[in-house]
Amino acid sequence: MKTLFISLGCDKNLTDSEVMLGLLASEGYEMTNDETKADIIVINTCCFIHDAKEESIQNILDMAEYKKTGKLKALVVTGCLAERYRQEILDEIPEVDAVLGTTAYDKIIEAIQSALEGKATVTMESLKALPMTDIKRQITTGGHFAYLKIAEGCDKHCTYCIIPKIRGGFRSVPMERLLKEAKELADQGVKELILVAQETTLYGKDLYGKKSLHRLLKELCKISGIYWIRLMYCYPEEIYDELIQVMKEEPKICHYLDLPIQHASDDILKRMGRRTSKQELTDIIAKLRKEIPDICIRTTLITGFPGETQQQHEELYRFVNEMEFDRLGVFTYSPEEDTPAVKMPGQVEEEVKEDRQAELMELQQEIAFEAAENMAGREVLVMIEGKVADEAVYVGRTYRDAPNVDGLIFVETGEELISGDFAKVKITGALEYDLIGGLVE
């Protein structure tokens, strides 16, 4: 049976996809990239914001066509869109044979078998569940880095966010399970672990009575074969001293922190349901930079949130200018049904949102380009990711760059390098967000 697998959305979703791919491989399913030859198509969907929802629906509709024109026998929809709109999917797209919720992806084999027998199924588990499987994940990220999902769900209930409704409350993955998974990843050649969750900073509070991310990190650092450990999705109000200390002490932990702050106006932060004030954000960032001087801070902002005035936008602009974030992403506010923000007065016009987004990104561009130019002359460790075709140039990342979201470094050398190798590189210049360098002899 030839199976096509489509994974949409975030890196947390990707880890679920990799578990499903592992389950399919263990049962002898053959994978294909050609939808016209697929007997089975699985789509792991996203619906975090409007654009992601549209992409998921379009993919389902496109693949449903192969029920009429190709050899497709089973179309299975999993993930966030499936959790949220299970009945609508079955009612409105009759070509879909099976729907699995966000905590039911470990039932993928049963769902496919029922579909092949002509039975339409909906499989939903409690949003308090944590799928358990001993099957090895199939790594889809190229082999030298992988995501490690350390928790599921979220308890924060930001007013713009649907995650708690489709992923459930916060629940940590037991440490022994994570260490086993990390060792398996290292055995498969993974050198960089990227820790992800809806929120990584609260790890262990539900299981061990207190925040335990620092304990998990110490144990992960003991795994031979792992050279870099990177932290994503760290809520600023949950940053704590033991975490900072372990980042300082353990050489394997990248001095990199993804710290989503979303805004800098106290009024907007309150309306968003965030737990920090502008002053607290300033203090946290100052503390991180004092304790870890070479730290790279990435953040994300939402512009055009309901009620955001021009004055509040300008306040955010000044904050970005003052903070000089190393990495920054800006999203326009996306109204999501069933969230409190949708009903808030003062919805901002799309054009205004986009103008404000462009202004912030233009400012960040200036900050980032200047910072990249100031890197010239520095020697950095680079993980090689690939080679530029027909040129003596390799592409890599420094500790300051998470894959697929940050910049790259182009390394000029006549030597032969292999993806996953680490190389010492002297930076010679910059190309906007990206760096240029040569091997240190």
C-alpha positions as a LaTeX table, in Angstrom:
\begin{tabular}{lrrr}
\hline
Residue & $x$ (\AA) & $y$ (\AA) & $z$ (\AA) \\
\hline
Met1 & 0.00 & 0.00 & 0.00 \\
Lys2 & 1.55 & 3.31 & $-1.08$ \\
Thr3 & 1.00 & 6.16 & 1.36 \\
Leu4 & 1.41 & 9.91 & 0.88 \\
Phe5 & 1.83 & 11.91 & 4.09 \\
Ile6 & 1.27 & 15.70 & 4.23 \\
Ser7 & 2.31 & 17.51 & 7.42 \\
Leu8 & 1.11 & 21.11 & 7.85 \\
Gly9 & 1.58 & 23.70 & 10.58 \\
Cys10 & 4.12 & 23.96 & 13.37 \\
Asp11 & 7.07 & 21.89 & 14.55 \\
Lys12 & 4.92 & 20.42 & 17.36 \\
Asn13 & 2.60 & 19.04 & 14.67 \\
Leu14 & 5.64 & 17.74 & 12.78 \\
Thr15 & 6.70 & 15.59 & 15.75 \\
Asp16 & 3.20 & 14.02 & 15.74 \\
Ser17 & 3.60 & 13.40 & 12.00 \\
Glu18 & 6.98 & 11.72 & 12.57 \\
Val19 & 5.40 & 9.39 & 15.16 \\
Met20 & 2.66 & 8.47 & 12.67 \\
Leu21 & 5.27 & 7.88 & 9.95 \\
Gly22 & 7.12 & 5.58 & 12.37 \\
Leu23 & 3.91 & 3.63 & 13.03 \\
Leu24 & 3.23 & 3.32 & 9.29 \\
Ala25 & 6.80 & 2.13 & 8.61 \\
Ser26 & 6.56 & $-0.47$ & 11.39 \\
Glu27 & 3.47 & $-1.94$ & 9.68 \\
Gly28 & 5.17 & $-2.09$ & 6.28 \\
Tyr29 & 3.38 & 0.82 & 4.58 \\
Glu30 & 5.39 & 2.12 & 1.62 \\
Met31 & 5.75 & 5.91 & 1.32 \\
Thr32 & 5.34 & 7.92 & $-1.88$ \\
Asn33 & 5.57 & 11.62 & $-2.81$ \\
Asp34 & 3.28 & 11.16 & $-5.80$ \\
Glu35 & $-0.41$ & 11.72 & $-4.98$ \\
Thr36 & $-1.48$ & 10.04 & $-8.26$ \\
Lys37 & 0.12 & 6.76 & $-7.10$ \\
Ala38 & $-1.07$ & 6.88 & $-3.48$ \\
Asp39 & $-3.49$ & 4.26 & $-2.13$ \\
Ile40 & $-3.68$ & 6.16 & 1.16 \\
Ile41 & $-3.26$ & 9.89 & 1.89 \\
Val42 & $-2.85$ & 11.22 & 5.43 \\
Ile43 & $-3.04$ & 14.99 & 6.06 \\
Asn44 & $-1.93$ & 16.27 & 9.48 \\
Thr45 & $-3.65$ & 19.66 & 9.63 \\
Cys46 & $-3.27$ & 23.03 & 11.36 \\
Cys47 & $-5.89$ & 25.67 & 12.20 \\
Phe48 & $-3.97$ & 28.04 & 14.49 \\
Ile49 & $-4.74$ & 31.10 & 12.37 \\
His50 & $-7.04$ & 31.77 & 9.41 \\
Asp51 & $-4.35$ & 31.25 & 6.73 \\
Ala52 & $-3.33$ & 27.89 & 8.24 \\
Lys53 & $-6.97$ & 26.79 & 8.31 \\
Glu54 & $-7.40$ & 27.76 & 4.63 \\
Glu55 & $-4.23$ & 25.86 & 3.67 \\
Ser56 & $-5.44$ & 22.75 & 5.51 \\
Ile57 & $-8.90$ & 22.85 & 3.90 \\
Gln58 & $-7.41$ & 23.39 & 0.44 \\
Asn59 & $-5.08$ & 20.42 & 0.88 \\
Ile60 & $-8.00$ & 18.19 & 1.91 \\
Leu61 & $-10.08$ & 19.33 & $-1.09$ \\
Asp62 & $-7.15$ & 18.86 & $-3.50$ \\
Met63 & $-6.41$ & 15.35 & $-2.23$ \\
Ala64 & $-10.13$ & 14.42 & $-2.20$ \\
Glu65 & $-10.08$ & 14.79 & $-6.01$ \\
Tyr66 & $-7.88$ & 11.68 & $-6.25$ \\
Lys67 & $-10.78$ & 9.64 & $-4.89$ \\
Lys68 & $-12.42$ & 10.40 & $-8.26$ \\
Thr69 & $-9.44$ & 10.39 & $-10.59$ \\
Gly70 & $-6.63$ & 8.39 & $-8.97$ \\
Lys71 & $-6.20$ & 5.07 & $-7.20$ \\
Leu72 & $-6.83$ & 6.61 & $-3.77$ \\
Lys73 & $-8.66$ & 4.22 & $-1.43$ \\
Ala74 & $-8.38$ & 6.05 & 1.91 \\
Leu75 & $-8.17$ & 9.73 & 2.86 \\
Val76 & $-7.36$ & 10.36 & 6.54 \\
Val77 & $-7.38$ & 13.81 & 8.23 \\
Thr78 & $-5.58$ & 14.28 & 11.55 \\
Gly79 & $-4.40$ & 17.16 & 13.75 \\
Cys80 & $-5.82$ & 20.50 & 14.86 \\
Leu81 & $-8.40$ & 21.09 & 12.11 \\
Ala82 & $-9.65$ & 17.51 & 12.59 \\
Glu83 & $-10.00$ & 18.07 & 16.35 \\
Arg84 & $-11.89$ & 21.32 & 15.93 \\
Tyr85 & $-14.12$ & 20.61 & 12.92 \\
Arg86 & $-14.47$ & 16.82 & 12.99 \\
Gln87 & $-18.15$ & 16.68 & 12.05 \\
Glu88 & $-18.00$ & 19.46 & 9.46 \\
Ile89 & $-15.14$ & 17.68 & 7.67 \\
Leu90 & $-17.10$ & 14.41 & 7.41 \\
Asp91 & $-20.37$ & 16.17 & 6.49 \\
Glu92 & $-18.96$ & 18.53 & 3.86 \\
Ile93 & $-16.12$ & 16.45 & 2.36 \\
Pro94 & $-17.58$ & 12.94 & 1.91 \\
Glu95 & $-14.32$ & 11.71 & 0.34 \\
Val96 & $-12.70$ & 11.83 & 3.82 \\
Asp97 & $-12.76$ & 8.35 & 5.38 \\
Ala98 & $-11.29$ & 8.93 & 8.82 \\
Val99 & $-10.75$ & 11.83 & 11.22 \\
Leu100 & $-8.31$ & 11.67 & 14.15 \\
Gly101 & $-8.06$ & 14.30 & 16.89 \\
Thr102 & $-4.87$ & 15.82 & 18.31 \\
Thr103 & $-4.50$ & 13.17 & 21.03 \\
Ala104 & $-5.43$ & 10.20 & 18.82 \\
Tyr105 & $-2.57$ & 10.17 & 16.29 \\
Asp106 & $-1.27$ & 6.89 & 17.79 \\
Lys107 & $-4.46$ & 5.25 & 16.39 \\
Ile108 & $-3.46$ & 5.98 & 12.78 \\
Ile109 & $-3.09$ & 2.31 & 11.75 \\
Glu110 & $-6.57$ & 1.36 & 13.03 \\
Ala111 & $-8.06$ & 4.40 & 11.28 \\
Ile112 & $-6.47$ & 3.45 & 7.94 \\
Gln113 & $-7.55$ & $-0.19$ & 8.24 \\
Ser114 & $-11.16$ & 0.83 & 8.97 \\
Ala115 & $-11.08$ & 3.23 & 6.01 \\
Leu116 & $-9.82$ & 0.49 & 3.69 \\
Glu117 & $-12.72$ & $-1.68$ & 4.87 \\
Gly118 & $-15.13$ & 1.09 & 3.84 \\
Lys119 & $-15.98$ & 2.28 & 7.36 \\
Ala120 & $-15.85$ & 6.04 & 8.01 \\
Thr121 & $-14.45$ & 6.67 & 11.51 \\
Val122 & $-13.94$ & 9.55 & 13.92 \\
Thr123 & $-11.33$ & 8.86 & 16.62 \\
Met124 & $-11.07$ & 11.41 & 19.42 \\
Glu125 & $-9.31$ & 10.89 & 22.73 \\
Ser126 & $-9.66$ & 13.07 & 25.84 \\
Leu127 & $-7.68$ & 16.31 & 25.61 \\
Lys128 & $-6.14$ & 15.24 & 28.92 \\
Ala129 & $-4.53$ & 12.24 & 27.22 \\
Leu130 & $-0.91$ & 11.97 & 26.12 \\
Pro131 & $-0.49$ & 9.47 & 23.26 \\
Met132 & 1.90 & 6.65 & 24.18 \\
Thr133 & 3.90 & 4.65 & 21.65 \\
Asp134 & 7.31 & 2.96 & 21.69 \\
Ile135 & 7.69 & 3.21 & 17.93 \\
Lys136 & 10.74 & 5.17 & 16.72 \\
Arg137 & 9.88 & 8.41 & 14.98 \\
Gln138 & 10.78 & 8.79 & 11.32 \\
Ile139 & 12.92 & 11.94 & 11.21 \\
Thr140 & 11.90 & 14.25 & 8.35 \\
Thr141 & 14.23 & 17.18 & 9.11 \\
Gly142 & 17.31 & 15.90 & 7.30 \\
Gly143 & 18.74 & 13.78 & 10.10 \\
His144 & 21.15 & 16.10 & 11.93 \\
Phe145 & 18.55 & 18.08 & 13.90 \\
Ala146 & 15.20 & 17.06 & 15.35 \\
Tyr147 & 12.42 & 18.53 & 17.46 \\
Leu148 & 11.72 & 17.07 & 20.90 \\
Lys149 & 8.17 & 17.84 & 22.06 \\
Ile150 & 8.39 & 18.04 & 25.85 \\
Ala151 & 4.78 & 18.96 & 26.67 \\
Glu152 & 1.33 & 19.16 & 25.14 \\
Gly153 & $-1.40$ & 21.80 & 25.47 \\
Cys154 & $-1.50$ & 25.13 & 27.31 \\
Asp155 & $-3.15$ & 26.66 & 30.38 \\
Lys156 & $-2.49$ & 30.32 & 29.55 \\
His157 & $-5.74$ & 31.08 & 27.66 \\
Cys158 & $-4.50$ & 34.17 & 25.78 \\
Thr159 & $-7.61$ & 35.87 & 24.39 \\
Tyr160 & $-6.57$ & 35.46 & 20.71 \\
Cys161 & $-5.56$ & 31.80 & 20.92 \\
Ile162 & $-7.54$ & 28.62 & 20.24 \\
Ile163 & $-4.81$ & 26.16 & 21.33 \\
Pro164 & $-6.29$ & 25.15 & 24.74 \\
Lys165 & $-9.55$ & 24.20 & 22.98 \\
Ile166 & $-7.84$ & 21.96 & 20.40 \\
Arg167 & $-4.79$ & 20.73 & 22.32 \\
Gly168 & $-6.10$ & 20.71 & 25.90 \\
Gly169 & $-4.46$ & 21.89 & 29.12 \\
Phe170 & $-0.71$ & 21.81 & 29.78 \\
Arg171 & 0.72 & 18.37 & 30.46 \\
Ser172 & 4.40 & 17.48 & 30.50 \\
Val173 & 5.84 & 14.35 & 28.91 \\
Pro174 & 7.52 & 12.28 & 31.67 \\
Met175 & 11.28 & 12.84 & 31.77 \\
Glu176 & 12.18 & 9.17 & 31.31 \\
Arg177 & 10.19 & 9.06 & 28.07 \\
Leu178 & 11.92 & 12.17 & 26.75 \\
Leu179 & 15.39 & 10.87 & 27.62 \\
Lys180 & 14.64 & 7.55 & 25.88 \\
Glu181 & 13.39 & 9.42 & 22.80 \\
Ala182 & 16.40 & 11.76 & 22.80 \\
Lys183 & 18.83 & 8.80 & 23.00 \\
Glu184 & 17.04 & 7.15 & 20.06 \\
Leu185 & 17.33 & 10.39 & 18.07 \\
Ala186 & 21.06 & 10.60 & 18.88 \\
Asp187 & 21.47 & 6.97 & 17.75 \\
Gln188 & 19.88 & 7.98 & 14.43 \\
Gly189 & 22.53 & 10.69 & 13.95 \\
Val190 & 20.72 & 13.72 & 15.37 \\
Lys191 & 23.22 & 16.28 & 16.73 \\
Glu192 & 20.90 & 19.16 & 17.60 \\
Leu193 & 17.78 & 18.81 & 19.75 \\
Ile194 & 15.23 & 21.62 & 19.55 \\
Leu195 & 12.91 & 21.58 & 22.53 \\
Val196 & 9.34 & 22.55 & 21.65 \\
Ala197 & 5.92 & 22.69 & 23.29 \\
Gln198 & 3.11 & 25.23 & 23.40 \\
Glu199 & 5.18 & 26.48 & 26.32 \\
Thr200 & 8.50 & 24.87 & 27.25 \\
Thr201 & 9.31 & 26.96 & 30.36 \\
Leu202 & 6.63 & 25.36 & 32.57 \\
Tyr203 & 7.96 & 21.86 & 31.89 \\
Gly204 & 7.48 & 19.45 & 34.79 \\
Lys205 & 5.37 & 21.67 & 37.06 \\
Asp206 & 2.37 & 19.34 & 36.68 \\
Leu207 & 4.39 & 16.14 & 37.15 \\
Tyr208 & 7.06 & 17.10 & 39.66 \\
Gly209 & 5.42 & 19.97 & 41.59 \\
Lys210 & 7.81 & 22.63 & 40.32 \\
Lys211 & 9.35 & 23.87 & 37.09 \\
Ser212 & 11.90 & 21.28 & 36.00 \\
Leu213 & 13.14 & 22.34 & 32.57 \\
His214 & 16.63 & 22.88 & 34.05 \\
Arg215 & 16.64 & 19.27 & 35.34 \\
Leu216 & 15.57 & 17.91 & 31.95 \\
Leu217 & 18.27 & 19.98 & 30.22 \\
Lys218 & 20.99 & 18.65 & 32.55 \\
Glu219 & 19.98 & 15.07 & 31.73 \\
Leu220 & 19.78 & 15.73 & 27.99 \\
Cys221 & 23.28 & 17.23 & 28.08 \\
Lys222 & 24.62 & 13.85 & 29.26 \\
Ile223 & 23.58 & 12.13 & 26.01 \\
Ser224 & 26.62 & 11.51 & 23.82 \\
Gly225 & 26.08 & 12.43 & 20.18 \\
Ile226 & 23.98 & 15.49 & 21.05 \\
Tyr227 & 26.05 & 18.67 & 20.61 \\
Trp228 & 23.47 & 21.48 & 20.58 \\
Ile229 & 20.25 & 21.88 & 22.55 \\
Arg230 & 18.00 & 24.80 & 21.61 \\
Leu231 & 15.00 & 26.22 & 23.50 \\
Met232 & 11.87 & 27.48 & 21.76 \\
Tyr233 & 8.55 & 28.92 & 23.07 \\
Cys234 & 9.75 & 30.15 & 26.49 \\
Tyr235 & 7.12 & 32.39 & 28.06 \\
Pro236 & 8.89 & 35.45 & 29.53 \\
Glu237 & 7.07 & 35.38 & 32.88 \\
Glu238 & 8.17 & 31.77 & 33.46 \\
Ile239 & 11.92 & 32.33 & 32.99 \\
Tyr240 & 13.55 & 31.35 & 36.30 \\
Asp241 & 17.03 & 31.47 & 37.86 \\
Glu242 & 17.87 & 27.74 & 37.70 \\
Leu243 & 17.07 & 27.77 & 33.97 \\
Ile244 & 19.39 & 30.73 & 33.35 \\
Gln245 & 22.07 & 29.03 & 35.47 \\
Val246 & 21.94 & 25.75 & 33.52 \\
Met247 & 22.14 & 27.68 & 30.23 \\
Lys248 & 25.32 & 29.36 & 31.54 \\
Glu249 & 26.86 & 26.13 & 32.86 \\
Glu250 & 26.15 & 23.59 & 30.14 \\
Pro251 & 28.17 & 24.12 & 26.93 \\
Lys252 & 25.71 & 22.03 & 24.86 \\
Ile253 & 22.84 & 24.48 & 25.47 \\
Cys254 & 22.77 & 27.15 & 22.77 \\
His255 & 22.77 & 30.71 & 24.10 \\
Tyr256 & 19.53 & 31.23 & 22.22 \\
Leu257 & 16.07 & 31.85 & 23.58 \\
Asp258 & 12.75 & 32.10 & 21.77 \\
Leu259 & 10.74 & 34.45 & 23.99 \\
Pro260 & 7.32 & 35.32 & 22.50 \\
Ile261 & 6.19 & 38.66 & 23.98 \\
Gln262 & 3.40 & 39.66 & 21.49 \\
His263 & 3.25 & 43.39 & 22.44 \\
Ala264 & 4.71 & 46.11 & 24.67 \\
Ser265 & 1.66 & 48.24 & 25.53 \\
Asp266 & 0.38 & 47.33 & 29.00 \\
Asp267 & $-3.22$ & 47.88 & 27.92 \\
Ile268 & $-2.90$ & 45.60 & 24.88 \\
Leu269 & $-0.98$ & 42.96 & 26.88 \\
Lys270 & $-3.85$ & 42.94 & 29.38 \\
Arg271 & $-6.47$ & 42.63 & 26.63 \\
Met272 & $-4.44$ & 39.76 & 25.15 \\
Gly273 & $-4.54$ & 37.96 & 28.50 \\
Arg274 & $-0.74$ & 38.01 & 28.73 \\
Arg275 & 0.93 & 37.74 & 32.14 \\
Thr276 & 3.63 & 40.40 & 31.73 \\
Ser277 & 3.84 & 44.18 & 31.71 \\
Lys278 & 6.17 & 46.25 & 29.55 \\
Gln279 & 8.44 & 46.90 & 32.55 \\
Glu280 & 8.60 & 43.19 & 33.38 \\
Leu281 & 9.53 & 42.38 & 29.77 \\
Thr282 & 12.27 & 45.03 & 29.87 \\
Asp283 & 13.59 & 43.59 & 33.15 \\
Ile284 & 13.57 & 39.96 & 31.94 \\
Ile285 & 15.42 & 40.83 & 28.72 \\
Ala286 & 17.97 & 42.95 & 30.64 \\
Lys287 & 18.55 & 40.10 & 33.11 \\
Leu288 & 19.08 & 37.53 & 30.34 \\
Arg289 & 21.56 & 39.80 & 28.55 \\
Lys290 & 23.43 & 40.54 & 31.80 \\
Glu291 & 23.67 & 36.87 & 32.80 \\
Ile292 & 24.38 & 35.51 & 29.29 \\
Pro293 & 26.06 & 38.37 & 27.35 \\
Asp294 & 26.17 & 36.50 & 24.01 \\
Ile295 & 22.52 & 35.36 & 24.18 \\
Cys296 & 20.47 & 35.56 & 20.98 \\
Ile297 & 16.86 & 36.54 & 21.73 \\
Arg298 & 14.11 & 35.78 & 19.22 \\
Thr299 & 10.59 & 37.08 & 19.75 \\
Thr300 & 7.23 & 37.37 & 18.01 \\
Leu301 & 4.72 & 40.23 & 17.99 \\
Ile302 & 1.07 & 40.60 & 17.02 \\
Thr303 & 0.09 & 43.84 & 15.35 \\
Gly304 & $-3.43$ & 45.20 & 14.88 \\
Phe305 & $-4.92$ & 43.49 & 17.94 \\
Pro306 & $-8.50$ & 44.69 & 18.67 \\
Gly307 & $-8.40$ & 48.16 & 20.19 \\
Glu308 & $-4.76$ & 48.83 & 19.24 \\
Thr309 & $-4.41$ & 52.58 & 18.69 \\
Gln310 & $-1.80$ & 54.35 & 16.59 \\
Gln311 & $-0.26$ & 55.54 & 19.85 \\
Gln312 & 0.05 & 51.95 & 21.14 \\
His313 & 1.57 & 50.87 & 17.84 \\
Glu314 & 4.15 & 53.66 & 18.15 \\
Glu315 & 4.88 & 52.53 & 21.71 \\
Leu316 & 5.59 & 49.02 & 20.38 \\
Tyr317 & 7.76 & 50.50 & 17.62 \\
Arg318 & 9.85 & 52.40 & 20.19 \\
Phe319 & 10.15 & 49.26 & 22.33 \\
Val320 & 11.50 & 47.23 & 19.38 \\
Asn321 & 13.92 & 50.06 & 18.61 \\
Glu322 & 15.16 & 50.13 & 22.21 \\
Met323 & 15.37 & 46.37 & 22.75 \\
Glu324 & 17.16 & 45.58 & 19.46 \\
Phe325 & 15.98 & 41.97 & 19.35 \\
Asp326 & 18.35 & 39.61 & 17.54 \\
Arg327 & 15.48 & 37.89 & 15.74 \\
Leu328 & 11.88 & 39.09 & 15.32 \\
Gly329 & 8.72 & 37.87 & 13.62 \\
Val330 & 5.62 & 40.08 & 13.31 \\
Phe331 & 2.16 & 38.65 & 12.62 \\
Thr332 & $-1.03$ & 40.56 & 11.90 \\
Tyr333 & $-3.83$ & 39.72 & 14.33 \\
Ser334 & $-6.00$ & 36.88 & 13.02 \\
Pro335 & $-9.57$ & 36.75 & 14.41 \\
Glu336 & $-10.31$ & 33.16 & 15.47 \\
Glu337 & $-13.84$ & 31.97 & 16.20 \\
Asp338 & $-14.51$ & 30.85 & 19.79 \\
Thr339 & $-11.83$ & 33.17 & 21.19 \\
Pro340 & $-12.66$ & 36.20 & 23.40 \\
Ala341 & $-10.72$ & 38.60 & 21.13 \\
Val342 & $-13.14$ & 38.05 & 18.23 \\
Lys343 & $-15.93$ & 39.77 & 20.17 \\
Met344 & $-13.77$ & 42.65 & 21.39 \\
Pro345 & $-14.65$ & 46.16 & 20.18 \\
Gly346 & $-12.21$ & 48.11 & 18.05 \\
Gln347 & $-11.34$ & 45.48 & 15.43 \\
Val348 & $-8.54$ & 46.95 & 13.30 \\
Glu349 & $-8.81$ & 47.09 & 9.51 \\
Glu350 & $-6.66$ & 44.61 & 7.59 \\
Glu351 & $-4.84$ & 47.35 & 5.70 \\
Val352 & $-3.89$ & 49.12 & 8.94 \\
Lys353 & $-2.64$ & 45.84 & 10.45 \\
Glu354 & $-0.46$ & 45.19 & 7.41 \\
Asp355 & 0.94 & 48.73 & 7.37 \\
Arg356 & 1.89 & 48.42 & 11.05 \\
Gln357 & 3.44 & 45.00 & 10.43 \\
Ala358 & 5.50 & 46.41 & 7.54 \\
Glu359 & 6.71 & 49.33 & 9.67 \\
Leu360 & 7.91 & 47.03 & 12.44 \\
Met361 & 9.59 & 44.63 & 10.01 \\
Glu362 & 11.35 & 47.53 & 8.27 \\
Leu363 & 12.72 & 48.71 & 11.61 \\
Gln364 & 13.80 & 45.19 & 12.53 \\
Gln365 & 15.51 & 44.82 & 9.16 \\
Glu366 & 17.71 & 47.83 & 9.95 \\
Ile367 & 18.52 & 46.39 & 13.41 \\
Ala368 & 19.25 & 42.92 & 12.01 \\
Phe369 & 21.35 & 44.08 & 9.06 \\
Glu370 & 23.50 & 46.27 & 11.30 \\
Ala371 & 23.94 & 43.41 & 13.80 \\
Ala372 & 24.92 & 41.02 & 10.98 \\
Glu373 & 27.55 & 43.49 & 9.70 \\
Asn374 & 28.93 & 43.84 & 13.23 \\
Met375 & 29.56 & 40.07 & 13.32 \\
Ala376 & 32.42 & 40.48 & 10.80 \\
Gly377 & 35.72 & 39.20 & 12.18 \\
Arg378 & 34.12 & 36.87 & 14.74 \\
Glu379 & 34.84 & 33.14 & 14.76 \\
Val380 & 31.77 & 30.94 & 15.21 \\
Leu381 & 30.92 & 27.26 & 15.25 \\
Val382 & 28.68 & 26.36 & 12.31 \\
Met383 & 26.52 & 23.31 & 11.70 \\
Ile384 & 26.72 & 22.49 & 7.99 \\
Glu385 & 23.28 & 22.02 & 6.38 \\
Gly386 & 24.12 & 21.52 & 2.70 \\
Lys387 & 26.03 & 22.76 & $-0.33$ \\
Val388 & 25.29 & 25.39 & $-2.97$ \\
Ala389 & 25.07 & 23.56 & $-6.32$ \\
Asp390 & 28.14 & 23.95 & $-8.57$ \\
Glu391 & 29.93 & 26.26 & $-6.13$ \\
Ala392 & 32.58 & 25.77 & $-3.44$ \\
Val393 & 30.11 & 27.17 & $-0.92$ \\
Tyr394 & 28.33 & 25.40 & 1.94 \\
Val395 & 25.22 & 26.53 & 3.83 \\
Gly396 & 25.07 & 26.32 & 7.60 \\
Arg397 & 23.71 & 27.76 & 10.83 \\
Thr398 & 25.32 & 29.27 & 13.92 \\
Tyr399 & 23.99 & 28.83 & 17.47 \\
Arg400 & 22.08 & 32.08 & 16.79 \\
Asp401 & 19.90 & 30.49 & 14.09 \\
Ala402 & 17.04 & 28.03 & 14.49 \\
Pro403 & 16.26 & 26.06 & 11.32 \\
Asn404 & 13.60 & 27.42 & 8.96 \\
Val405 & 12.96 & 30.61 & 10.96 \\
Asp406 & 16.30 & 32.41 & 11.24 \\
Gly407 & 19.24 & 33.23 & 8.97 \\
Leu408 & 22.00 & 31.16 & 7.36 \\
Ile409 & 25.76 & 31.43 & 6.95 \\
Phe410 & 27.42 & 30.77 & 3.59 \\
Val411 & 30.83 & 29.16 & 4.07 \\
Glu412 & 33.35 & 29.45 & 1.24 \\
Thr413 & 35.84 & 26.55 & 1.19 \\
Gly414 & 37.52 & 24.13 & $-1.18$ \\
Glu415 & 37.37 & 21.42 & 1.50 \\
Glu416 & 34.68 & 18.76 & 1.45 \\
Leu417 & 32.14 & 19.07 & 4.25 \\
Ile418 & 29.18 & 16.83 & 5.11 \\
Ser419 & 25.73 & 17.89 & 6.35 \\
Gly420 & 25.69 & 17.64 & 10.14 \\
Asp421 & 29.41 & 18.42 & 10.42 \\
Phe422 & 30.51 & 21.27 & 12.69 \\
Ala423 & 33.04 & 23.72 & 11.29 \\
Lys424 & 34.89 & 26.72 & 12.79 \\
Val425 & 34.15 & 29.69 & 10.54 \\
Lys426 & 35.43 & 33.26 & 10.48 \\
Ile427 & 32.72 & 35.72 & 9.45 \\
Thr428 & 33.82 & 38.02 & 6.64 \\
Gly429 & 30.59 & 39.83 & 5.77 \\
Ala430 & 26.80 & 39.86 & 5.62 \\
Leu431 & 24.01 & 39.54 & 3.07 \\
Glu432 & 21.02 & 41.19 & 4.78 \\
Tyr433 & 19.92 & 38.57 & 7.38 \\
Asp434 & 22.56 & 36.01 & 6.31 \\
Leu435 & 26.29 & 35.86 & 6.97 \\
Ile436 & 29.31 & 34.99 & 4.81 \\
Gly437 & 32.46 & 33.36 & 6.09 \\
Gly438 & 35.42 & 31.11 & 5.44 \\
Leu439 & 36.80 & 28.04 & 7.26 \\
Val440 & 39.29 & 28.79 & 10.02 \\
Glu441 & 42.50 & 26.91 & 9.17 \\
\hline
\end{tabular}
